[in-house]
Amino acid sequence: MTTIATAAPARASRTWYKILYVQVLIAILIGVLVGWLWPSLATNDWVKALGDGFVKLIKMVIAPIIFCTVVSGIAHIQDAKKVGRVGLKALVYFEIVSTFALVLGLVMGNLFQIGHGLAAKPDAAAVASYVKQAEASKSVDFILNIIPDTVVGALARGDILQVLLFAILFGFSLMALGERGAKLRGMIDDAAHAVFGVIAIIMKAAPIGAFGAMAFTIGKFGPAALGNLIGLVALFYATAALFVVVVLGLIARFVGFSIFKFIAYIKDELLLVLGTSSSESALPQLMTKLERLGCSKPVVGLVVPTGYSFNLDGTNIYMTLATLFIAQALGVNLSFGQQLTILVVAMLTSKGASGITGAGFITLAATLSVVNPVLVPGMAIVFSIDKFMSEVRALTNITGNGIAAVFVAWWEGELDQATLHARLNQKIDPTDGETSSTTG
């Protein structure tokens, strides 16, 4: 694996207001002010379109990035068993860490029973669409949906798991061709670099997208939307922070780096997720940064896309915490056995959630309907503040997937420790046009 040297002195001389994360942060703050002071302007369709349009631009290139990255990573591997080994290690990691997230949500929900005494009257009609989607979701349908009807259709819809499946199969096929497939491998590598170049162009519009998304959110829901549910929001934020600092922090320390330095390293992506409320908006840049961090290209290409469906730590915390809150608010006592059921059901339903805003609410409906159907109408209690919690769900999800890739790369023996520590202690500007640093 080779790495591209960075020109640190040149970046250090850049004017502060030209740095992407500074621009995004300023845009978020302006968006909050506009949404608070001029809600009628902030809820205008054109303002909303700024955030929606940016997310669509990013989603436009996610499928090609995943396809090219996974195919290139597998095609350059000489040992086919390695791919299966990396995938198995990733799944083992996902299940263990996801369990910690679910248990932490249950523990915090039982310790701080903030739902008791909330005189809320749930409106079943407000969440009817989410319940309908949840009822239509079955485990067997989720498994079958991984197989696309057509490859073109999977790429057109941008379905991550479907594209990932075809990319893995195509990568194995290309690897089996040996030297005969060298020219095609080169074309796919070049295509990946070109698409990353497109992302570098799109990222210039990140501040505009963050402004539009944040202004619309605050303008529509406003500070008043938190109201008497501020306790749940605060508890969820604290639980997510505890998970990142303690659970992910211990994993990071085990590998040999600081979770705080890692968060600082991906701060651009975190601010982008905060502004757009979608962890998918930062997926391509996260993959690039992880490769620059010293993780091998095949590991990043397999772990990160898979993690977006199988390693949603923030969503797991949300589901257990929200389930207990709704039960407490409705005066429904959940036995120890029912709480264990929440763990099992949430572990399964969360696998169908993606990084798009609202998916966590749909999986919550699926979980409640299995645990106790009486709780389903109570979803309306948290409906008004779900947007605020979706931000933290997305932030926790993307941080968890980043740590997962680093851990699996370390476990596989494909983490360059020297590069890891060097990168975590220097600034890297994601807008400089550099693409993936690994060559396989």
Backbone hydrogen bonds, N-H to C=O, Kabsch-Sander energy under -0.5 kcal/mol:
donor,donor_aa,acceptor,acceptor_aa,energy
5,A,3,T,-0.5
8,A,6,T,-1.4
11,R,7,A,-1.6
12,A,8,A,-2.4
13,S,9,P,-1.0
14,R,11,R,-1.6
18,K,15,T,-2.0
19,I,16,W,-1.4
23,Q,19,I,-2.1
24,V,20,L,-2.7
25,L,21,Y,-2.2
26,I,22,V,-2.5
27,A,23,Q,-2.3
28,I,24,V,-2.4
29,L,25,L,-2.1
30,I,26,I,-2.5
31,G,27,A,-2.4
32,V,28,I,-2.3
33,L,29,L,-2.1
34,V,30,I,-2.7
35,G,31,G,-2.5
36,W,32,V,-2.0
37,L,33,L,-3.0
38,W,34,V,-2.5
41,L,38,W,-0.5
42,A,38,W,-2.4
43,T,39,P,-2.0
44,N,41,L,-1.4
48,K,44,N,-2.2
49,A,45,D,-2.0
50,L,46,W,-0.8
50,L,47,V,-0.8
51,G,47,V,-0.9
52,D,48,K,-2.3
53,G,49,A,-2.8
54,F,50,L,-1.5
55,V,51,G,-2.1
56,K,52,D,-2.1
57,L,53,G,-2.0
58,I,54,F,-2.1
59,K,55,V,-2.7
60,M,56,K,-1.7
61,V,57,L,-0.6
61,V,58,I,-1.4
62,I,58,I,-0.7
62,I,59,K,-0.6
63,A,59,K,-0.7
65,I,61,V,-2.0
66,I,62,I,-2.7
67,F,63,A,-2.6
68,C,64,P,-2.7
69,T,65,I,-2.8
70,V,66,I,-2.5
71,V,67,F,-2.4
72,S,68,C,-2.4
73,G,69,T,-2.4
74,I,70,V,-2.6
75,A,71,V,-2.8
76,H,72,S,-1.4
77,I,74,I,-1.5
80,A,78,Q,-0.7
82,K,79,D,-1.0
83,V,79,D,-0.5
83,V,80,A,-0.7
84,G,80,A,-1.0
85,R,81,K,-2.2
86,V,82,K,-2.6
87,G,83,V,-2.4
88,L,84,G,-2.3
89,K,85,R,-2.3
90,A,86,V,-2.3
91,L,87,G,-2.2
92,V,88,L,-2.3
93,Y,89,K,-2.3
94,F,90,A,-2.8
95,E,91,L,-2.3
96,I,92,V,-2.0
97,V,93,Y,-2.6
98,S,94,F,-2.5
99,T,95,E,-1.7
100,F,96,I,-1.7
101,A,97,V,-2.0
102,L,98,S,-2.4
103,V,99,T,-2.7
104,L,100,F,-2.5
105,G,101,A,-1.9
106,L,102,L,-1.9
107,V,103,V,-2.8
108,M,104,L,-2.5
109,G,105,G,-2.0
110,N,106,L,-1.9
111,L,107,V,-2.3
112,F,108,M,-2.5
113,Q,111,L,-0.7
114,I,112,F,-2.3
116,H,113,Q,-1.0
118,L,115,G,-1.6
119,A,117,G,-0.8
120,A,118,L,-2.2
124,A,122,P,-0.7
126,A,123,D,-1.2
127,V,123,D,-0.5
127,V,124,A,-1.0
128,A,125,A,-0.9
131,V,127,V,-2.3
132,K,128,A,-2.4
133,Q,129,S,-1.9
134,A,130,Y,-2.2
135,E,131,V,-2.6
136,A,132,K,-1.4
137,S,133,Q,-0.5
137,S,134,A,-1.0
138,K,136,A,-0.6
142,F,138,K,-2.2
143,I,139,S,-2.1
144,L,140,V,-2.4
145,N,141,D,-2.2
146,I,142,F,-0.6
146,I,143,I,-1.1
147,I,144,L,-1.3
154,A,150,T,-1.9
155,L,151,V,-2.2
156,A,152,V,-2.5
157,R,153,G,-2.4
158,G,154,A,-1.4
159,D,154,A,-1.4
160,I,158,G,-0.7
163,V,159,D,-2.6
164,L,160,I,-2.6
165,L,161,L,-2.4
166,F,162,Q,-2.0
167,A,163,V,-2.5
168,I,164,L,-2.3
169,L,165,L,-2.1
170,F,166,F,-2.9
171,G,167,A,-2.7
172,F,168,I,-2.2
173,S,169,L,-2.2
174,L,170,F,-2.5
175,M,171,G,-2.3
176,A,172,F,-2.1
177,L,173,S,-1.0
178,G,174,L,-0.6
178,G,175,M,-1.0
180,R,177,L,-1.6
181,G,178,G,-1.2
182,A,179,E,-1.6
185,R,181,G,-2.6
186,G,182,A,-2.2
187,M,183,K,-1.9
188,I,184,L,-2.3
189,D,185,R,-2.4
190,D,186,G,-2.4
191,A,187,M,-2.3
192,A,188,I,-2.3
193,H,189,D,-2.0
194,A,190,D,-2.1
195,V,191,A,-2.5
196,F,192,A,-2.3
197,G,193,H,-1.5
198,V,194,A,-1.6
199,I,195,V,-2.1
200,A,196,F,-2.0
201,I,197,G,-1.5
202,I,198,V,-2.6
203,M,199,I,-2.7
204,K,201,I,-1.2
205,A,202,I,-2.2
206,A,203,M,-1.6
209,G,205,A,-2.2
210,A,206,A,-2.8
211,F,207,P,-2.3
212,G,208,I,-2.3
213,A,209,G,-2.4
214,M,210,A,-2.3
215,A,211,F,-2.7
216,F,212,G,-2.0
217,T,213,A,-2.0
218,I,214,M,-2.5
219,G,215,A,-2.6
220,K,216,F,-2.4
221,F,217,T,-2.5
222,G,217,T,-0.8
222,G,218,I,-0.8
225,A,221,F,-0.8
225,A,222,G,-1.4
226,L,223,P,-1.3
227,G,223,P,-0.8
229,L,226,L,-2.6
230,I,227,G,-1.3
232,L,229,L,-0.6
233,V,229,L,-1.7
234,A,230,I,-2.7
235,L,231,G,-2.5
236,F,232,L,-2.6
237,Y,233,V,-2.5
238,A,234,A,-2.5
239,T,235,L,-2.6
240,A,236,F,-2.6
241,A,237,Y,-2.4
242,L,238,A,-2.4
243,F,239,T,-2.4
244,V,240,A,-2.4
245,V,241,A,-2.8
246,V,242,L,-2.8
247,V,242,L,-0.7
247,V,243,F,-0.6
248,L,243,F,-2.3
249,G,244,V,-0.8
250,L,246,V,-2.3
251,I,247,V,-1.9
252,A,248,L,-2.6
253,R,249,G,-2.5
254,F,250,L,-2.2
255,V,251,I,-1.7
256,G,252,A,-2.0
257,F,252,A,-2.3
262,F,258,S,-1.8
263,I,259,I,-2.4
264,A,260,F,-2.1
265,Y,261,K,-1.8
266,I,262,F,-1.8
267,K,264,A,-1.0
270,L,266,I,-2.2
271,L,267,K,-2.5
272,L,268,D,-1.9
273,V,269,E,-2.4
274,L,270,L,-2.5
275,G,271,L,-2.1
276,T,272,L,-2.2
277,S,273,V,-2.7
279,S,355,G,-1.3
280,E,355,G,-0.6
281,S,278,S,-0.9
282,A,279,S,-1.1
283,L,280,E,-1.1
286,L,282,A,-2.4
287,M,283,L,-2.2
288,T,284,P,-1.9
289,K,285,Q,-2.4
290,L,286,L,-2.3
291,E,287,M,-1.7
292,R,288,T,-2.0
293,L,289,K,-1.4
294,G,291,E,-1.2
295,C,290,L,-1.9
296,S,414,E,-1.3
300,V,296,S,-2.2
301,G,297,K,-2.7
302,L,298,P,-1.5
303,V,299,V,-3.1
304,V,300,V,-1.6
306,T,302,L,-1.2
307,G,303,V,-2.6
308,Y,304,V,-1.2
309,S,306,T,-1.8
310,F,306,T,-2.0
311,N,307,G,-2.3
313,D,311,N,-1.0
316,N,312,L,-2.1
317,I,313,D,-2.3
318,Y,314,G,-2.1
319,M,315,T,-2.3
320,T,316,N,-1.8
321,L,317,I,-2.3
322,A,318,Y,-3.0
323,T,319,M,-1.9
324,L,320,T,-1.9
325,F,321,L,-2.1
326,I,322,A,-2.6
327,A,323,T,-2.2
328,Q,324,L,-2.5
329,A,325,F,-2.5
330,L,326,I,-2.0
331,G,327,A,-0.5
331,G,328,Q,-0.7
332,V,327,A,-2.9
333,N,331,G,-0.6
334,L,332,V,-0.5
335,S,333,N,-0.5
339,Q,335,S,-2.1
340,L,336,F,-1.9
341,T,337,G,-1.8
342,I,338,Q,-1.8
343,L,339,Q,-1.4
344,V,340,L,-1.9
345,V,341,T,-3.1
346,A,342,I,-2.9
347,M,343,L,-1.9
348,L,344,V,-1.3
349,T,345,V,-3.1
350,S,346,A,-2.1
351,K,348,L,-1.1
352,G,349,T,-1.3
353,A,350,S,-1.5
359,A,356,I,-1.8
362,I,358,G,-1.6
363,T,359,A,-2.3
364,L,360,G,-1.6
365,A,361,F,-1.6
366,A,362,I,-1.8
367,T,363,T,-2.2
368,L,364,L,-2.7
369,S,365,A,-2.1
370,V,366,A,-1.0
371,V,367,T,-2.5
372,N,368,L,-2.6
375,L,372,N,-2.4
376,V,373,P,-1.1
378,G,375,L,-1.1
379,M,376,V,-2.0
380,A,377,P,-1.6
381,I,378,G,-1.7
382,V,378,G,-0.6
382,V,379,M,-0.8
383,F,379,M,-0.7
384,S,380,A,-0.6
385,I,382,V,-0.6
386,D,382,V,-0.7
386,D,383,F,-0.8
388,F,385,I,-0.5
389,M,385,I,-1.7
390,S,386,D,-2.3
391,E,387,K,-0.9
392,V,388,F,-0.7
393,R,389,M,-2.3
394,A,390,S,-2.3
395,L,391,E,-2.1
396,T,392,V,-2.8
397,N,393,R,-2.4
398,I,394,A,-2.4
399,T,395,L,-1.9
400,G,396,T,-2.5
401,N,397,N,-2.1
402,G,398,I,-1.8
403,I,399,T,-2.3
404,A,400,G,-2.1
405,A,401,N,-1.9
406,V,402,G,-1.8
407,F,403,I,-2.7
408,V,404,A,-2.7
409,A,405,A,-2.2
410,W,406,V,-2.3
411,W,407,F,-3.0
412,E,408,V,-2.3
413,G,410,W,-1.0
414,E,409,A,-3.3
416,D,294,G,-2.2
416,D,414,E,-0.5
417,Q,415,L,-1.2
420,L,416,D,-2.6
421,H,417,Q,-2.4
422,A,418,A,-2.0
423,R,419,T,-2.9
424,L,420,L,-2.1
425,N,421,H,-0.6
425,N,422,A,-0.6
426,Q,423,R,-1.6
432,D,429,D,-1.4
